[in-house]
Amino acid sequence: MIVYVTATAILWALSGVLAVGLGLLLAAASLSSRLSVRLLGGSAVTLTRGVPTSLLVVAGGIVAIRLPPSGWVPNLFPGTPGDLRMVAAAVTVALAVGSTGHFAVIFQAAHAALGRYRIEQTTVLGLAPLQRTALLAREAALIALPPTGARLVHHLHNTAFAALFPVADLFGWIQEQASATFEVTRYALLGAGAYVGLSGLVWAGCKALELRLAVRPARPPSRLPAAPPNLSPTPSNLSPTPSTRP
């Protein structure tokens, strides 16, 4: 069982990282100032949200299973035969695409929650571009982390679609053992406990990151805009200037 739990965790981690990265890319594209990029990004978000993940996994697996084994694709999934590494990779990409649109919407909402005035305020503060980006990203992350954690838990459950192909995962192992021993209740409870435990770890990790960002003090900017000249009346600027009249 440990092997299949590990395989599920690896499948979730690889596809989850890819999904978050693609979601950030599509969110940035949908917020672009260029109309063509914005339309393409918005269309991709809608498309990836509308197609069921199970259909993406089936399509990717059917295409990949007909391809000859490729040595350049590493076999990162314990329990999966080496000649099926292409299928495992295709399932990973399909799982990532199935969650990409949902992550993109989360990031879009976090950006909108910051508000135009907050974004303009960081510009007025005179922060360097890197500092400005880091500050806004930190504030947006605090908004996006709760729904992102919930989606990552749902993404973990979607890894069960890997059982549609000979790719090692926890759900496939539960099905196999229940069919072989007819102890359906035992393995169903065992699998439910394993998924609950993994989901709890995902939630706890996201919650810990959220708390760390919330309590971590913001670093002060290293450069501030120059102060305006002192225009208040002082003896120096009120002293009469010598007259040039004869």
C-alpha positions as CSV (number, residue, x, y, z in Angstrom):
1,M,0.0,0.0,0.0
2,I,2.9,2.4,0.8
3,V,4.0,2.2,-2.8
4,Y,0.6,3.2,-4.2
5,V,0.2,6.0,-1.6
6,T,3.7,7.3,-2.7
7,A,2.7,7.0,-6.4
8,T,-0.5,9.0,-5.7
9,A,1.4,11.7,-3.8
10,I,3.9,12.0,-6.7
11,L,1.2,12.1,-9.3
12,W,-0.6,14.8,-7.3
13,A,2.5,16.9,-6.7
14,L,3.7,16.9,-10.3
15,S,0.3,17.6,-11.8
16,G,-0.5,20.1,-9.1
17,V,2.7,22.2,-9.6
18,L,2.1,22.2,-13.4
19,A,-1.6,23.2,-12.9
20,V,-0.7,26.1,-10.6
21,G,2.0,27.3,-13.0
22,L,-0.4,27.1,-16.0
23,G,-3.1,28.8,-13.9
24,L,-0.8,31.7,-13.1
25,L,0.1,32.0,-16.8
26,L,-3.5,32.0,-18.0
27,A,-4.5,34.5,-15.2
28,A,-1.7,36.8,-16.3
29,A,-2.7,36.5,-19.9
30,S,-6.4,37.2,-19.2
31,L,-5.4,40.4,-17.4
32,S,-3.1,41.6,-20.2
33,S,-3.4,45.1,-21.5
34,R,-3.3,43.7,-25.1
35,L,-6.8,42.7,-26.3
36,S,-5.6,39.7,-28.3
37,V,-3.7,38.2,-25.4
38,R,-6.6,38.9,-23.0
39,L,-9.1,37.1,-25.3
40,L,-6.8,34.1,-25.8
41,G,-6.2,33.8,-22.0
42,G,-9.9,34.2,-21.2
43,S,-10.8,31.6,-23.8
44,A,-8.3,29.1,-22.5
45,V,-9.5,29.6,-18.9
46,T,-13.1,28.9,-20.0
47,L,-12.1,25.9,-22.1
48,T,-10.0,24.2,-19.4
49,R,-12.8,24.7,-16.9
50,G,-15.5,23.4,-19.1
51,V,-13.9,20.1,-20.2
52,P,-14.3,17.3,-17.6
53,T,-11.0,16.1,-16.1
54,S,-12.0,12.4,-16.7
55,L,-12.4,13.1,-20.4
56,L,-9.0,14.8,-20.6
57,V,-7.4,11.8,-18.8
58,V,-9.1,9.3,-21.1
59,A,-8.0,11.2,-24.2
60,G,-4.5,11.7,-23.0
61,G,-4.1,8.1,-22.0
62,I,-5.5,6.7,-25.3
63,V,-3.1,8.9,-27.3
64,A,-0.1,8.0,-25.2
65,I,-0.7,4.3,-24.9
66,R,-0.3,4.0,-28.7
67,L,3.1,5.8,-28.7
68,P,6.3,3.7,-28.5
69,P,8.2,3.9,-25.2
70,S,10.6,6.8,-25.0
71,G,13.8,6.6,-23.0
72,W,13.9,10.4,-22.5
73,V,10.8,10.3,-20.4
74,P,11.8,9.4,-16.8
75,N,9.6,6.9,-14.9
76,L,8.8,8.9,-11.8
77,F,5.9,6.8,-10.6
78,P,6.7,3.8,-8.4
79,G,4.7,0.7,-9.3
80,T,4.1,1.8,-12.9
81,P,5.9,-0.4,-15.6
82,G,8.7,1.4,-17.4
83,D,7.1,0.8,-20.8
84,L,4.0,2.8,-19.6
85,R,5.9,5.9,-18.6
86,M,4.4,7.9,-21.5
87,V,0.9,7.0,-20.3
88,A,1.7,8.1,-16.8
89,A,3.2,11.4,-18.1
90,A,0.1,12.0,-20.3
91,V,-2.2,11.3,-17.3
92,T,-0.2,13.8,-15.3
93,V,-0.5,16.5,-17.9
94,A,-4.2,15.8,-18.3
95,L,-4.8,16.1,-14.6
96,A,-2.9,19.4,-14.6
97,V,-5.0,20.8,-17.5
98,G,-8.2,19.8,-15.8
99,S,-7.4,22.0,-12.8
100,T,-5.6,24.9,-14.7
101,G,-8.8,26.9,-15.4
102,H,-10.0,26.7,-11.8
103,F,-6.6,27.9,-10.5
104,A,-6.7,30.7,-13.0
105,V,-10.0,32.0,-11.8
106,I,-8.8,31.9,-8.2
107,F,-5.8,34.0,-9.1
108,Q,-8.0,36.4,-11.1
109,A,-10.2,36.9,-8.1
110,A,-7.2,37.5,-5.8
111,H,-5.9,40.1,-8.2
112,A,-9.4,41.8,-8.3
113,A,-9.6,41.7,-4.5
114,L,-6.4,43.8,-4.3
115,G,-8.1,46.6,-6.1
116,R,-6.8,49.2,-8.5
117,Y,-6.1,51.7,-5.8
118,R,-3.9,49.3,-3.8
119,I,-1.9,48.5,-7.0
120,E,-1.5,52.2,-7.8
121,Q,-0.5,52.9,-4.2
122,T,2.5,50.6,-4.5
123,T,3.6,52.6,-7.5
124,V,3.3,55.9,-5.7
125,L,5.4,54.5,-2.8
126,G,8.4,54.5,-5.2
127,L,9.1,50.8,-4.7
128,A,11.5,49.0,-7.0
129,P,9.7,46.7,-9.6
130,L,10.9,43.6,-7.8
131,Q,9.8,44.8,-4.4
132,R,6.5,46.0,-5.7
133,T,5.8,42.6,-7.3
134,A,6.8,40.7,-4.2
135,L,4.6,42.9,-2.0
136,L,1.5,42.5,-4.2
137,A,2.2,38.8,-4.7
138,R,2.3,38.3,-0.9
139,E,-1.0,40.1,-0.4
140,A,-2.7,38.3,-3.2
141,A,-1.4,35.0,-1.9
142,L,-3.1,35.6,1.4
143,I,-6.4,35.9,-0.5
144,A,-5.8,33.0,-2.9
145,L,-4.5,30.4,-0.5
146,P,-7.8,29.2,1.1
147,P,-9.5,28.4,-2.2
148,T,-6.2,27.2,-3.7
149,G,-5.9,24.7,-0.8
150,A,-9.5,23.5,-1.4
151,R,-8.8,23.0,-5.1
152,L,-5.6,21.1,-4.3
153,V,-7.6,18.7,-2.1
154,H,-10.1,18.2,-5.0
155,H,-7.1,17.8,-7.3
156,L,-5.9,15.0,-5.1
157,H,-9.2,13.2,-5.5
158,N,-9.0,13.6,-9.3
159,T,-5.8,11.5,-9.3
160,A,-8.2,8.5,-9.0
161,F,-8.8,8.9,-12.7
162,A,-5.3,7.4,-13.2
163,A,-6.9,4.0,-12.4
164,L,-8.5,4.1,-15.9
165,F,-5.1,3.1,-17.2
166,P,-2.3,0.8,-15.8
167,V,-0.8,3.7,-13.9
168,A,-0.1,2.9,-10.2
169,D,-2.2,4.9,-7.8
170,L,-4.1,4.4,-4.5
171,F,-7.6,4.2,-6.0
172,G,-6.5,1.6,-8.5
173,W,-4.9,-0.5,-5.7
174,I,-8.2,-0.3,-3.7
175,Q,-10.2,-1.5,-6.7
176,E,-7.7,-4.3,-7.4
177,Q,-7.7,-5.6,-3.8
178,A,-11.4,-5.3,-3.4
179,S,-12.0,-7.3,-6.6
180,A,-9.4,-9.9,-5.7
181,T,-10.5,-10.5,-2.1
182,F,-14.2,-9.4,-2.2
183,E,-13.6,-7.5,1.0
184,V,-15.1,-4.3,-0.4
185,T,-15.9,-2.7,2.9
186,R,-12.5,-3.2,4.4
187,Y,-10.6,-1.7,1.4
188,A,-13.2,1.0,0.9
189,L,-12.7,2.1,4.5
190,L,-8.9,1.8,4.2
191,G,-8.9,3.9,1.1
192,A,-11.2,6.5,2.6
193,G,-8.9,6.8,5.6
194,A,-5.8,7.2,3.3
195,Y,-7.5,9.9,1.2
196,V,-8.7,11.7,4.3
197,G,-5.2,11.6,5.7
198,L,-3.6,12.9,2.5
199,S,-6.3,15.6,2.2
200,G,-5.5,16.7,5.8
201,L,-1.9,17.0,5.0
202,V,-2.6,19.2,1.9
203,W,-4.9,21.4,4.0
204,A,-2.4,21.7,6.8
205,G,0.4,22.6,4.5
206,C,-1.7,25.4,2.8
207,K,-2.9,26.6,6.2
208,A,0.7,26.7,7.6
209,L,1.8,28.7,4.6
210,E,-1.1,31.1,5.0
211,L,-0.3,31.7,8.7
212,R,3.3,32.2,7.9
213,L,2.5,34.9,5.3
214,A,0.0,36.5,7.6
215,V,2.5,36.9,10.6
216,R,5.6,37.6,8.6
217,P,6.2,41.4,8.7
218,A,6.5,43.2,5.4
219,R,10.0,44.3,4.6
220,P,10.4,48.1,4.4
221,P,11.3,49.5,1.0
222,S,14.9,50.2,0.6
223,R,14.2,53.3,-1.5
224,L,11.6,55.9,-0.8
225,P,10.7,58.9,-3.0
226,A,12.6,62.0,-2.3
227,A,11.0,64.4,0.2
228,P,9.6,67.7,-1.2
229,P,11.5,70.8,-0.5
230,N,10.8,72.6,2.8
231,L,8.5,75.4,1.9
232,S,7.4,76.4,5.4
233,P,8.4,79.9,6.5
234,T,11.7,80.0,8.3
235,P,14.1,82.9,9.1
236,S,16.3,81.9,6.2
237,N,13.7,82.1,3.6
238,L,11.9,85.1,5.1
239,S,15.0,87.3,5.3
240,P,14.8,90.3,3.0
241,T,16.8,90.1,-0.1
242,P,19.1,93.0,-0.8
243,S,17.6,95.5,-3.1
244,T,19.2,96.1,-6.4
245,R,17.7,99.6,-6.7
246,P,20.3,102.5,-6.5
